[in-house]
Amino acid sequence: MTPKDKQHDKQKDFLRPELLDLIDPRHELVQLSQRIDWAELERHCQSFYCTDNGRPGSSSRLMIGLTPQTHLRAIG
């Protein structure tokens, strides 16, 4: 099933810091994520999702972003 669009709440949870406040913007994975055309990648991956059957899928960006992490963990 296709991933559902997440609704972004305009009001921040003051007990939970933003991810952008916790990560180093100079880190190579952060810089790589800024160079990827995520919208085009999502359009390309849509054909792999079923639109009306089963549990809603995770976002393509999440799944694609986790792939290098699994390989880095296997190596290190």
C-alpha positions as CSV (number, residue, x, y, z in Angstrom):
1,M,0.0,0.0,0.0
2,T,1.3,3.5,-0.7
3,P,2.7,5.5,2.2
4,K,0.2,8.0,3.8
5,D,1.1,11.6,3.8
6,K,2.1,12.7,7.2
7,Q,0.3,15.8,8.5
8,H,2.8,18.2,10.0
9,D,1.6,19.9,13.2
10,K,2.5,23.6,13.2
11,Q,2.9,23.6,16.9
12,K,6.2,22.1,18.1
13,D,6.5,19.8,21.1
14,F,8.6,21.9,23.4
15,L,9.9,18.7,25.2
16,R,11.2,17.2,22.0
17,P,14.1,19.0,20.2
18,E,14.1,19.2,16.4
19,L,16.3,16.7,14.6
20,L,18.1,19.5,12.8
21,D,19.2,20.9,16.2
22,L,20.8,17.5,17.1
23,I,22.8,16.6,14.0
24,D,25.9,18.2,12.5
25,P,25.0,19.8,9.1
26,R,28.6,19.2,8.0
27,H,28.3,15.4,8.3
28,E,28.7,13.7,4.9
29,L,25.3,11.9,5.2
30,V,23.5,15.2,5.8
31,Q,25.2,16.7,2.8
32,L,24.3,13.7,0.7
33,S,20.7,13.9,1.7
34,Q,20.6,17.5,0.5
35,R,21.9,16.6,-2.9
36,I,19.3,13.8,-3.6
37,D,16.2,14.8,-5.5
38,W,13.8,13.1,-3.1
39,A,10.6,14.0,-5.1
40,E,11.9,12.3,-8.2
41,L,13.0,9.2,-6.2
42,E,9.5,9.0,-4.6
43,R,7.9,9.2,-8.1
44,H,10.2,6.4,-9.3
45,C,9.4,4.2,-6.3
46,Q,5.6,4.6,-6.5
47,S,5.3,1.7,-8.9
48,F,6.6,-0.7,-6.2
49,Y,3.7,0.1,-3.9
50,C,0.2,-1.2,-4.1
51,T,-2.4,1.5,-3.8
52,D,-5.3,-0.4,-2.1
53,N,-4.0,-3.5,-0.4
54,G,-2.4,-4.1,3.0
55,R,-0.8,-1.9,5.5
56,P,0.4,1.6,4.5
57,G,4.0,1.5,3.5
58,S,6.9,3.5,5.1
59,S,8.0,6.5,3.2
60,S,10.4,5.9,0.3
61,R,12.8,8.5,1.7
62,L,13.0,6.6,5.0
63,M,13.6,3.2,3.3
64,I,16.1,4.6,0.8
65,G,17.9,6.5,3.5
66,L,18.3,3.5,5.7
67,T,19.8,1.3,3.0
68,P,23.3,2.8,3.2
69,Q,23.1,2.7,7.0
70,T,22.6,-1.1,6.9
71,H,25.6,-1.6,4.7
72,L,27.8,0.7,6.8
73,R,26.8,-1.3,9.9
74,A,27.7,-4.6,8.1
75,I,31.1,-3.3,7.2
76,G,32.0,-1.6,10.5
